[in-house]
């Protein structure tokens, strides 16, 4: 099996969050400037989606070329972005792309919940085993993530169905990122209690 290669944290962050920032910028550039193509008027949201999808594909391709690896979460996200982003572009309808986060979070919650039922540590696979932790810690974190992902799915549905495109774009770009970072920051006591020191290789 090919060895996973490491890249700098700054480059990884640029590849992970760069496409989202491109979407944000493209939306506000085109928001008040629809473009006429093939007899249809395409608004800022669909145009930004048309920019975002290939940028994300390119970003994931570069990440794979540099590291030889993509996490399960990244692959699932990429597939859903291509499918639902493509539908939004094809039908000139932003709703498909707005539903994508709901489906992603429902999928993750369902898979993690199924893993709990089967007593399988699937979260370690999703997170690439990045956090060395005892099995009891993984179980607790998985339960919390299932609830958190369901909350995010509901929040996304409420916002895209009841607020403007601008509100949703800000929520997608900054709100979800802040909520995810806040969630994992709040797990510090759990990581401290159930963390396992990695073996230094003593023989």
N, C-alpha and C positions, 0 to 999 in steps of 0.2 A: 504493500500500500504506500502511495506517495506521502512523503513527510510534509506536514503543513509548515509553510514558511511564515516567518514573522515579518510584519512591516511596521513602520513607525506609527505611533498613536495619532499623530496629526494627519498623516496620509489616510489612515483608516477612517478617521472622523470626516475628512473631506469626501471620501468615496461614499460613506454612509449618509451624510447629511447634505452633501452638495446638490444632488438631484432635487431634494425637497426645497432648498433655497432657490434653485433655478425655477421651479414651479411657482414659487411665491413671487419672484421678480417678474416672470413672464405674465402672470395673472394681472399684476398691477400695471404692466406696460400696455396690455391689450384690453384691459377692463372697459375702457371708454372708447375703444377703437376697434369695433368689429370688422372682420375681413370678409369680403364677398368671394366665394369660391364655388365654381360649378353651379351657380344659381342659388346658392344658400349663403346666409349670413352666419358666420361663426363668431361667437362672443369670446370674451377674454378667458372664460373658464375652459372651454373646449380647446382653444388655441394653446393655453398653458399646458393642458393635458397632452396635446400633440407634441409639445416640446419635452415634457417630463418623461414620457414613456421611453423614447430612444436614449435619453440621457441616463435614465436609470439602468437600462439594458447595458449601455456602454460602461457605466460605473461598475456594475456587477461583473462584467467581462474582464475589466482591468483588475478587479479584486481577485478574481479567480486565477488570472494569469500570474499575478504577483504572489499569491499564497498557495495556489493549487487546491483551494478549498472554498466552499460556500456553506454556511450554516443552514440547517433545515428551515429556520425561520426566514432567512433571506431568500431561499428558493421559493417557498410558499408565497411570500410577499411579491416576488418578481412575477410569478405566474399570474396571480390575481391582478396585479397592476396591468400587465399586458392584456389580459382578457377584458377587464372592466374598463380600462382606459381605452382600449380599442373599440369597445361597444359605444362609449361616450362619443368618440370621434366619428365612428361610422354613422351613428344615428343622430349626431349633433345634439346630444342630450346629456347634460352634466350629471343627471341622477345616477347613472351607472357607476361613475367614478366615485361619487359621494357615498355610495353603498359599500364600496370596497373595504374601508376600515372596519365597518360592522362585521362583514363576513370574515375578515382576517381574525378579529378578536374572538368571534364566535367559534371559528375553527380552532384557534389555539386553546380556548377554554374547553372545548369539547375533547380535543386530543389529550390535554393534560388531565381532565376529569376521567377520561377512559383509562389513562395510565394509572391514576390513583386506584380505580376500581380493580385493575389488573395487578396492582402492586408493582408496577414497572417504573423505574426512575427516568421517565422520558424527558423531564425537565433538564436533566444533565446533558442529554443529547441536543436539545433546543439551544441551550446556553453554551454548548461546546465544552462542558466540564470546566468552565472558566473559574468557578469558585469551588475550591476544595472544601467539602462539607460532609458531615456525618449523614447517614440515611434519614435519621429523624428530622434533621434540618431541612433536607430536600422535600420531605413530605409536608412539613409545615409551609415552606415557601410555595410549594405547588398549590396547596389549598388556597393560600392567599392570592396567588396569581390567577387562579380560576375565577375567584370573586372579582378581582380587579379587572380582568379582561371582560367579564360580563358587564361591569360598570362602564367601561370604555365603549363597549358596543352600544349600550343604551344611550350614553351621552352623545355619541356620534349621530344616532338616529334622531334624537331630540333636536340637535343643532341643525342638521341639514334639512330637516323637514319644517323647521319653524323660523329659521333665520336666513339672512341674505348670503349670497356667494362669498362676499367679503368676510363676513363673520366666520363662515366655515373654513375658508382658506387660512385665516389667522389661527383658528382652533387647530386645524390640521398641522400647520407649520410650527406653531409655538405651544399651543395648549397641550396637545398630546405628548410632545417631547418633554415639557415641564412635568406633566403628570407621571410619565414613566420614570424620569430621573428622580422625582420626589418619592415615588413608591420604593425604588431600590435604595435610596438614601435612608428611608425609614426602616429598612430591614437590617441596618447596621448591628443592632443588638442581637438579632438572629444569627448573622454571620459570625459575630464575636463568640456567641455561646456554642454554636455547633461547628465552628470552623475547625479544619484539620490542617496542621502544619505539614507542608509538603516535605517529603523525604529528601534530604540534602545529598543522598547517594552514599551514605556511610555503609561500608561493607565489613 
